[in-house]
Amino acid sequence: MNAAKTRVYISGALTGVENPAVIKAFYEAIGLLCEEIGFLAYVPHINTDPINHPNISPRHVFETDKHQVTTSDLIIAYLGFPAFGVGMELAYAESKGIPIILLYEKHKVVSRFPRGIPTVLSEIEFSDYQDALTQLENVLKQWRRQ
């Protein structure tokens, strides 16, 4: 696998989340980690955040994010908050056979449906965001070597 061309989509809730600035920083840290490993990361809120870009139409957001998901080589999804968009992104990824890494806190109860997607290659249960990034780095480096 050519790491320089590996496209990674960072999926996570943006609407109805607690501490949106903190969660967005987490998504950006995931993107930065991917870039440091040599992947090309797409972090949706940088381009279509509902707060920072309120004039972008729902259809444009849908078309943009669907394209980014379906042309990615890997999806990293944070499941700490229920989100329709994340669920749809995971379904599109699964329909294209795209590998998925799931992230969520150890104390969170996460639906079995996304956890049962056949293309999920790893579930990372973490204690805090730094723990998530550390575990994710190990999974990404191992996946890249395959």
C-alpha positions as CSV (number, residue, x, y, z in Angstrom):
1,M,0.0,0.0,0.0
2,N,1.4,3.4,-1.0
3,A,1.1,5.5,2.2
4,A,1.6,8.8,0.3
5,K,-1.7,8.2,-1.6
6,T,-3.7,6.7,1.3
7,R,-6.8,8.9,1.8
8,V,-8.3,9.0,5.3
9,Y,-11.7,10.4,6.1
10,I,-12.2,11.6,9.7
11,S,-15.9,11.0,10.7
12,G,-17.5,12.4,13.9
13,A,-20.5,14.3,15.1
14,L,-20.6,18.1,14.8
15,T,-24.2,18.8,15.7
16,G,-25.5,18.4,19.3
17,V,-22.1,17.7,20.8
18,E,-20.8,18.8,24.2
19,N,-17.8,21.1,24.0
20,P,-17.7,21.5,20.2
21,A,-14.3,23.2,20.2
22,V,-12.7,20.4,22.1
23,I,-14.2,17.7,19.9
24,K,-13.2,19.5,16.7
25,A,-9.7,19.8,18.1
26,F,-9.7,16.0,18.6
27,Y,-10.8,15.5,15.0
28,E,-8.0,17.8,13.9
29,A,-5.5,15.9,16.1
30,I,-6.6,12.7,14.4
31,G,-6.1,14.3,11.0
32,L,-2.6,15.6,12.0
33,L,-1.6,12.1,13.2
34,C,-2.6,10.7,9.9
35,E,-0.7,13.3,8.0
36,E,2.4,12.7,10.2
37,I,2.2,9.0,9.3
38,G,2.1,9.9,5.6
39,F,-1.6,9.7,4.8
40,L,-3.8,12.4,3.3
41,A,-6.5,13.3,5.9
42,Y,-9.8,14.9,5.2
43,V,-11.4,16.5,8.3
44,P,-14.9,17.6,7.2
45,H,-15.5,20.5,9.6
46,I,-12.5,22.4,8.3
47,N,-14.5,22.8,5.0
48,T,-18.2,22.5,5.9
49,D,-18.6,23.2,9.7
50,P,-22.2,24.1,10.4
51,I,-21.1,27.0,12.7
52,N,-18.2,28.4,10.7
53,H,-19.8,27.8,7.3
54,P,-23.5,28.3,7.9
55,N,-24.3,29.3,4.3
56,I,-23.2,26.0,2.7
57,S,-26.4,24.2,1.7
58,P,-27.3,20.8,3.2
59,R,-27.1,19.3,-0.3
60,H,-23.6,20.6,-0.8
61,V,-22.5,19.2,2.5
62,F,-24.0,15.8,1.6
63,E,-22.4,15.7,-1.9
64,T,-19.0,16.8,-0.6
65,D,-18.9,14.4,2.4
66,K,-20.3,11.5,0.4
67,H,-17.7,12.0,-2.3
68,Q,-14.9,12.3,0.3
69,V,-16.1,9.1,2.1
70,T,-16.5,7.0,-1.1
71,T,-13.1,8.0,-2.5
72,S,-11.2,7.3,0.8
73,D,-9.1,4.3,1.5
74,L,-9.8,4.3,5.2
75,I,-12.5,5.9,7.5
76,I,-11.7,6.8,11.2
77,A,-15.0,7.3,13.0
78,Y,-15.5,8.7,16.5
79,L,-18.7,7.2,18.0
80,G,-18.8,9.1,21.3
81,F,-22.0,11.0,20.3
82,P,-24.9,9.6,18.3
83,A,-25.0,11.2,14.9
84,F,-27.0,10.6,11.7
85,G,-24.2,11.8,9.5
86,V,-21.7,9.5,11.0
87,G,-24.0,6.5,10.6
88,M,-24.6,7.4,6.9
89,E,-20.9,7.9,6.3
90,L,-20.2,4.4,7.8
91,A,-22.9,2.9,5.6
92,Y,-21.5,4.5,2.5
93,A,-18.0,3.3,3.5
94,E,-19.2,-0.3,4.1
95,S,-21.0,-0.4,0.7
96,K,-17.7,0.4,-1.0
97,G,-15.7,-2.1,1.1
98,I,-13.7,0.7,2.8
99,P,-11.9,-0.3,6.0
100,I,-13.1,1.5,9.2
101,I,-11.6,2.2,12.5
102,L,-14.0,3.0,15.3
103,L,-13.1,5.2,18.3
104,Y,-15.1,5.7,21.5
105,E,-14.6,6.1,25.3
106,K,-14.5,3.0,27.4
107,H,-17.6,4.1,29.4
108,K,-19.8,4.8,26.4
109,V,-22.4,2.4,25.2
110,V,-22.2,2.2,21.4
111,S,-24.8,0.6,19.2
112,R,-23.9,-2.9,18.0
113,F,-24.9,-2.0,14.4
114,P,-21.8,0.1,13.5
115,R,-19.6,-2.2,15.5
116,G,-20.8,-5.1,13.4
117,I,-19.9,-3.6,10.0
118,P,-17.8,-6.2,8.2
119,T,-15.2,-3.7,7.1
120,V,-14.4,-2.6,10.7
121,L,-10.8,-3.4,11.1
122,S,-10.3,-2.1,14.6
123,E,-12.3,-0.8,17.6
124,I,-10.4,1.5,19.9
125,E,-11.9,2.0,23.3
126,F,-10.0,4.8,25.1
127,S,-9.8,6.6,28.4
128,D,-9.0,10.0,27.1
129,Y,-8.1,11.7,23.8
130,Q,-4.4,11.2,24.2
131,D,-5.0,7.5,24.8
132,A,-7.1,7.4,21.7
133,L,-4.3,9.0,19.6
134,T,-1.7,6.6,21.0
135,Q,-3.7,3.5,20.3
136,L,-4.8,4.9,16.9
137,E,-1.1,5.5,15.9
138,N,-0.3,1.9,16.6
139,V,-3.3,0.6,14.6
140,L,-2.5,3.0,11.6
141,K,1.1,2.0,11.5
142,Q,0.2,-1.7,11.6
143,W,-2.5,-1.3,8.9
144,R,0.0,0.6,6.7
145,R,2.5,-2.2,6.8
146,Q,-0.1,-4.7,5.5
